[in-house]
């Protein structure tokens, strides 16, 4: 999902193209998806982010789906109507630059063969501890913040399960410049493999 306006970020770049430690957020998310068990990736683009669309059209292995850019839910519904897609579908927001394949694979394993839809959340307390913005909370659970990762299942039920992870890689959504700075710092201070 990479077609939002990104007005809160106040970046000279479109939000998905905003660099974190020198790499566009969308490229970081796509790298995690590519290394995960995900078989096919599509990018939901909109008129709000034409440079992102152009960038993705030059990226191997990613097909784009045009949406109106009227908001996350409206764009998600447009994606779900795409003839090449059928549930279950994992949706991932482009503003999760710390995302790693192990996190995505863990979400897929938790979903298993379940037909239910799932909203992946983190405790709002974790976001506060990390110092990142909290722009959305679940109405029924004020202490949970959605991450921008969802599994859309095959059931027609209006019930969506909530999966809670205490994982900073899901908690750092970049919505403001301070979030971007925190994400960059976390990436630069991340221990390298083999240490």
C-alpha positions, 0 to 999 in steps of 0.5 A: 500500500503506497499511494497515500499523500504523506502530508504529515511527513513533510518530506520533499519526497513522496512518502514511499520514496522517503529515504531511511538510511539512504534507501527509499522506504518502499525499497526496504519493504519490497526487500523484506517481501522478496526475502519472505515466503510471499510468492507475488507482490503487487503495489497499490499506487495512486495519483497522489504518488506519481514518482512512486508509481514510476519507481515501482514500474522500473522495479523487477518483480512488482506489478502495480495496481492503480487506486484512487488514493482516497484513503487506506480503506478505500484503496484496500477495497480497490486492491481486493477487487483486482481480478488477479488477486484472491484471499488470503492477501497480506497487505503491507504499508510502505512506511515500515522501513524496519520490516524484515522477512522473519516478521512477515513469515511469522505473521504468515505462520500465525495465519496458517490456513485460517480463513479469518482476516487479521489486523496486526497490531502493537501495543501503543506503549511500545510505540511510546517507548520507542518515541514514534508517533501514534496516529491510529488506535483500534477503537475497541482497544485503545491500547493497541495501534495497527501496524499497517500489516493485515491479512485479508482472509476468505470469510465474509464475516465482518469479524477481524481477529487482532494479532498483537506483536511486541516488535519494534520492526512493526511498531515504527511506521514513518508518519513524521520526520521524527519517525524517519530519524528514529528509524534511521538511528535504529537501522544504523545501530542494528547489530550486524549478523555474525557479531 
